[in-house]
Amino acid sequence: MRIASIRSHAAAIPYKVPRVTAHEPMRGVSVVLVEVVTDAGVTGVGQIHGAPLKEICEWVARLGEIVIGMNPLEHIAVWEKLFALTCPRPGGFLAQDGLPSPLPRAARPQITAAIGGIDLALWDIKGKVAGLPVFRLLGGENRPVPAYATGGYYRDDGEPDGMAEEVASFVAKGYRAVKIKDGGGTLAEDIERARLAREAIGRDTLLLLDCTAAYDLETAIAFSRAVERYEPFWFEEPLRWYFQPADFRCLAAATSIPLAHCERDLHRFTVRDFIVSGGVRYVQFDSTRHAGFTESLRIAALAEQHGVRISPHQVPELHAHLCAAFPGASFGVESNGVPDPLWSGMYKRRAQLRDGYVHLDETPGFGIEIDWDFIKRHAA
Ligand SMILES: [Mg+2]
């Protein structure tokens, strides 16, 4: 079997009300779907969440040309071939071997995203060829995978954000863990937000606080000590983007709240240092943002050996397959407490999300079927 062609399809839908974090207002939701077509008539679908969409689609096309003719079941060979293009090779600058010169540093986020989208499609193909869902290829059991509900965003239009009412509604839907956005106000306001959330959800639901990389070390320590009384389950992206594993380790030593991180990492080598340094207890690596399912598996295997749990960022219908394969090393998957309009419309079939769990089924591959008419209507 050979890879015959690779296509990408970008789609986007604006939110009626922007979802605002401490870092930015998100004004809409987008996806790049990657179709890998084989000469055996089997097609796999992967997906990418990143930006800019046009640039990512161009990288999918460019990298796709390089792997046409390869065996789609040899996902490691495909991954290694593409990732290697980001580095020098003997005489690579001359491109005499028919491959591109080492790829530009500035495009690494889009390149790793494109590799991830292709890699996910190859896993979908592998499952379809084997007649098995991905979690079964990995030896996982078909048990419901816990999902938590993300919400509690800020608003930037002066209207009340309704955070407390919203998270209470997630509990009413059956979620046993909810996450709010925090870190966008003064320290006193951020602490009060945690108190309000705890009051709204009661003592029996886990409370996850996501500060979207808002704090320096001193402020993160002050915040964590002040909110410990509200018993947060985790403190996510506590430190500013430039802080390193050593800083996370300092913070971890100063608080009893476990730290969650790594949704923005491009590959396993940076995640490794967060895991082995002992700073981070929940790893949120996102296979749809960067480097794919293959990289997620490598990270999950390492996390398990260090007593760190995986809790992949978003896309529960795909990431539940990973969690099902690492039952002793996963906390669960992230889902939107208020589903986004793209997720609600883009599938004809996917794993069901209800009562705070993802219910995988026996459909081969990732078990998804795309509504291509919907994607065309929202083409970006
Ligand atoms: Mg996050």
Boltz pocket constraint, residues with backbone or C-beta under 6 A from the ligand:
constraints:
  - pocket:
      binder: B
      contacts: [[A, 210], [A, 236], [A, 237], [A, 263]]
      max_distance: 6.0
